[in-house]
Amino acid sequence: MSMTAWLGIDNPFLVPLDDKFSIHRDVKEPWLALQRAAQKDGLDCQLVSSHRDFTRQLAIWNRKWRGEATLYDAQGKALNHSALSDDEKIDAILTWSALPGGSRHHWGSDIDVFDKQAVNEWGQPFELVDSEYRESGPCFGLACWMDENLHRFGFSRPFLEDRGGVAVELWHLTHTSTASTFEQQRRADALADALKQADMEGKEAVLKRIDSLFERYVLNKGIR
């Protein structure tokens, strides 16, 4: 594997699912099997997102840094962007999003899912937030089903526990064995080199903290 694959700069392992989504070639069949099993149990498990490359993650980061998208704290409460320092913005963004080059979605092994039919019947704007996967939320049934069934297809949830790093994401699945290959490639210095070359908002503030940000958010070790 090239050193740039985990950074999302290139990924030769991707195959298309349809005209919108691509996925790692070793994850396609397990995902389709999971989807069929959920459908058999009356759940319309569909993708919200799958693979995202470095450029796409960079665009998400820059929008959030500029205040073009709402920032939230770990409890999902909206924050006043204009009142945040650079360090506070970094932590707010990384609670729910990843650094360009630091996203598990770069690998094609990780996906975000929802119950599309239940959301359509719910009739409210879908925001991919925690409450939508809790009791009374449209994706609660799917979340419960995944609790019991993900392991059957080789999937797990990498963000199931709030350690003070990335917030809990009940919708985020990883194909465990496929992701492990990429996990072993991650290095803070390689990430820093990629960010130095990027047209990234807040870059200097991020690079000053890159080692601690790498540990806390990219590796999701949180606060120790």
C-alpha positions in Angstrom: 0.0 0.0 0.0 1.3 3.5 -0.9 1.8 5.9 2.0 -0.7 8.3 0.4 -3.6 5.8 0.3 -4.5 6.3 4.0 -4.4 10.1 3.5 -7.0 10.0 0.8 -4.7 11.3 -1.8 -5.1 8.2 -3.9 -6.9 4.9 -3.3 -6.5 2.1 -5.9 -8.8 -0.2 -4.0 -12.1 1.5 -4.7 -15.0 0.0 -6.7 -18.2 1.8 -7.6 -21.5 0.9 -5.9 -23.5 3.2 -8.1 -23.1 6.6 -9.7 -22.8 8.3 -6.3 -20.9 6.0 -4.0 -17.6 4.1 -4.1 -16.3 1.6 -1.5 -13.2 -0.6 -0.9 -13.4 -3.6 -3.1 -13.2 -6.0 0.0 -16.1 -4.2 1.6 -18.6 -4.3 -1.2 -20.0 -7.8 -0.7 -20.1 -7.6 3.2 -22.0 -4.3 2.8 -24.5 -5.7 0.3 -25.0 -8.7 2.6 -25.6 -6.5 5.6 -28.1 -4.4 3.6 -30.0 -7.4 2.4 -30.2 -8.8 5.9 -31.5 -5.5 7.2 -34.1 -5.3 4.4 -35.3 -8.8 5.3 -36.0 -7.5 8.8 -37.9 -4.5 7.5 -35.2 -1.9 7.6 -34.1 0.3 4.6 -30.4 0.6 5.4 -28.9 3.0 2.9 -25.7 5.0 2.6 -25.4 8.6 3.6 -21.7 8.6 2.7 -18.9 6.2 1.9 -15.5 7.1 0.4 -14.3 10.7 0.6 -11.0 11.8 -0.8 -8.6 14.4 0.6 -10.0 17.1 -1.6 -13.6 16.5 -0.4 -12.5 16.4 3.2 -10.6 19.6 2.8 -13.7 21.4 1.4 -15.7 20.3 4.4 -13.0 21.6 6.7 -12.7 24.9 5.0 -16.5 25.5 5.0 -16.7 24.8 8.7 -13.7 27.0 9.5 -15.2 29.9 7.6 -18.5 29.5 9.4 -20.4 28.3 6.4 -21.6 25.3 8.3 -22.8 25.1 11.9 -20.3 23.9 14.5 -21.5 21.8 17.5 -20.2 20.8 20.9 -19.9 17.1 21.9 -23.5 17.2 23.1 -24.8 18.4 19.7 -25.4 22.0 20.9 -24.8 24.6 18.2 -21.9 27.0 18.9 -21.5 30.7 18.1 -18.7 30.5 15.5 -17.7 34.1 15.8 -17.0 33.7 19.5 -14.6 30.9 19.1 -10.8 31.1 19.2 -8.8 29.2 16.6 -8.1 26.4 19.0 -11.8 26.2 20.0 -12.8 26.0 16.3 -10.3 23.2 15.7 -11.7 21.2 18.6 -15.3 21.9 17.6 -14.7 20.8 14.0 -12.8 17.7 15.0 -15.4 16.5 17.4 -17.7 15.7 14.5 -15.5 15.9 11.4 -11.9 14.9 10.5 -8.8 16.6 9.3 -8.2 16.3 5.6 -5.9 13.3 5.4 -7.2 12.1 8.8 -10.6 10.7 7.9 -11.4 7.0 8.0 -13.7 7.7 5.0 -10.6 8.1 2.9 -10.1 4.3 3.0 -13.3 3.0 1.5 -13.7 0.8 4.6 -16.0 3.2 6.5 -19.6 4.2 5.8 -22.4 6.3 7.3 -25.8 4.7 7.1 -29.4 5.6 7.8 -32.9 4.1 7.5 -34.0 5.9 4.4 -37.7 4.8 4.4 -38.1 5.6 8.1 -36.6 9.1 7.6 -38.9 9.7 4.6 -41.9 8.7 6.7 -40.7 10.9 9.6 -41.1 13.9 7.4 -38.5 16.2 9.1 -35.2 17.4 7.8 -32.5 14.7 8.3 -29.3 16.1 9.8 -27.3 13.0 10.7 -27.2 13.8 14.4 -27.3 11.6 17.5 -30.9 12.2 18.4 -32.1 10.6 15.1 -30.5 7.3 16.2 -31.9 7.3 19.7 -35.3 6.3 21.0 -38.1 8.3 19.2 -35.6 9.0 16.3 -36.3 7.6 12.9 -33.2 5.5 12.8 -33.5 4.0 16.3 -34.7 0.7 15.0 -31.8 0.5 12.6 -29.4 1.4 15.4 -30.7 -1.4 17.6 -30.6 -3.9 14.8 -26.9 -2.9 14.1 -26.1 -3.4 17.8 -27.0 -7.1 17.4 -26.0 -7.8 13.8 -22.9 -5.8 12.7 -20.4 -8.5 13.8 -22.1 -11.0 11.5 -20.8 -9.1 8.5 -17.4 -8.0 9.8 -18.5 -4.4 10.7 -18.1 -2.5 14.0 -18.5 1.1 15.2 -15.3 3.0 15.7 -16.9 5.9 17.5 -19.2 4.1 20.0 -17.6 5.7 23.0 -16.9 9.4 23.8 -13.3 9.5 25.0 -13.0 13.2 24.6 -12.0 12.9 21.0 -14.5 12.2 18.2 -18.1 12.2 19.4 -20.3 9.1 19.4 -21.5 8.3 15.9 -24.0 5.5 15.9 -24.3 5.8 12.1 -20.6 5.3 11.4 -19.5 1.7 10.5 -16.1 0.3 9.7 -15.3 -3.0 8.1 -12.9 -4.0 10.8 -10.4 -6.2 9.0 -10.1 -3.9 5.9 -9.7 -0.7 8.1 -7.0 -2.3 10.2 -4.6 -2.3 7.2 -5.0 1.5 6.9 -4.8 2.1 10.6 -1.3 0.7 10.7 -0.1 3.2 8.1 -1.1 6.4 10.0 1.7 8.8 11.0 1.5 12.3 12.3 4.5 13.5 10.3 3.0 12.2 7.0 -0.3 14.0 7.8 1.5 17.2 8.6 3.4 17.1 5.3 0.1 16.6 3.4 -1.5 19.5 5.3 1.4 21.8 4.6 0.8 21.5 0.9 -3.0 22.0 1.1 -4.9 25.2 0.7 -6.4 24.8 4.2 -8.0 27.4 6.4 -6.5 27.6 9.9 -3.5 25.6 8.8 -0.9 27.2 11.0 -3.0 26.7 14.1 -3.5 23.1 13.2 0.1 22.4 12.5 1.2 23.9 15.9 -0.9 21.2 17.6 -0.6 18.4 15.0 1.0 15.8 17.4 -1.7 16.1 20.0 -4.5 16.4 17.5 -3.3 13.3 15.8 -3.4 11.3 19.1 -6.7 12.8 20.3 -8.8 12.8 17.1 -7.2 10.9 14.3 -6.3 7.9 16.6 -9.3 8.8 18.7 -7.5 8.3 22.0 -9.3 11.3 23.4 -8.1 13.0 26.6 -5.9 10.9 28.8 
